[in-house]
């Protein structure tokens, strides 16, 4: 019985330790790569979710003009250009994505209302919907609740 109690106590301690690390690391991964200015600037999709419980601004610097980057953003999605991410992570979560290494003209016609899948086929989380496009500048994806309100956005 003592061994069981020790094991349970150890699991509870490990759980609290895990939560503490997540809580302390939260500012790092919720704002990965974003400058202070990027964290506070208004972005195109900010108005879709009325009262967000949290916000995340993750950024990278790409040394290219927006018109060179935007076509790559338009072809994001599991059944198009992929997510330009780490294939080892995609395989780990059983989401076999092929990331494009060139621009495809047939994937450049995104429009509001299009679905953007996270994983190919019927696997993975629900698809995002394109809710806003500012040609040459931004694309906003979102999930919508049954009542029509938006529950999250993902902006590029």
ZIDAUR-V743566 format. One line per field, one symbol per residue. ss: DSSP state (A for helix, B for strand, O for the rest). A space follows every 50 residues. Layout:
ss=???
This chain:
ss=OAAAAAAAAAAAAAAAAAAAAAAAAAAAAAOOOOOAAAAAOOOOOOOOOO OOOOOOOOOOOOOOOAAAAAAAAAOOBOOOOBOOOOAAAAAAOOOOOOOO OOOOAAAOOOOOOOBBOOOOOOOOOOOBBBBBBBOOOBBBBBBBOOOOOB BBBBBO
